[in-house]
Every structure is written in structure tokens, then in C-alpha cells.
Amino acid sequence: QVQLVESGGGEVQAGGSLRLSCAASGSISRIDAMGWYRQAPGKQREVVLTITPDNFTVQAYSTKGRFAISRDNVNNIVHLQMNSLKPEDTAVYYCYAENKRASMDYWGQGTQVTVYS
């Protein structure tokens, strides 16, 4: 099992920045991709940014040029740096980890990000 604990989030004015962090514990040697998804009210959960141990990333087009992800493979922490935030970035952001070999996905509890204009 893998446990994911998120930190960061909150409220920010449009154009501002926030940083989310997620620390993994448990069976961390089996983690492949880690990253972030988000879910806005009335919408489906969508990928924001994910990163593999060898730094291959998958990123939502709407966040390109504004969001960046980094991964500390030693401490099993991922950070999501969000710049130039827009009201449409408002959502609950969920940390995500994948164990590809076991076909298991793990999720954090979610953290609210609110961007006001």
C-alpha cells in the first residue's frame, strides 16, 4: 500500500502562484508515475501533470507554460508549482501515484485550490 499526504493549496488572486506538495509513504519502491489530477465542480477528474522516475511527464495542455512538476525520488515527494493561475484552475487537486506492475492507483485526500478574479 501507498499513502499520499498533500500540502499546499488555498486561495489566490488570478495571476498568482501556489505550490502543492505530496509525500508518499508505504510501499514506495513500487511507485512508477506520480503527479496531480484535479476535479472542478460538475466536471470529471482530469490529469494536470504526472512524472515518472526518469522524468517523463504528461501534462494538460491548459497548464503548459504555467505549471511545472518536480520529483524527489530519494524522499518520494512531488511538487507542483502553479504560476499565472486562472479562475478556471479552481478545483480540488489530488495527488496520484501508480504501481504499474500491480495495476494499482493511489490517491491523496485532495486539496482545494481557489483562484478568484
ABEGO torsion letter per residue (X at the ends): XBBBBBBEEEBBBBGBBBBBBBBBBEBAAABBBBEBBBBBBGBBBBBABBBBAAGBBBBBAAABGABBBBBBAAAGBBBBBBBGBBAAABBBBBBBBBBAAAGBBBBBAEBBBBBBX
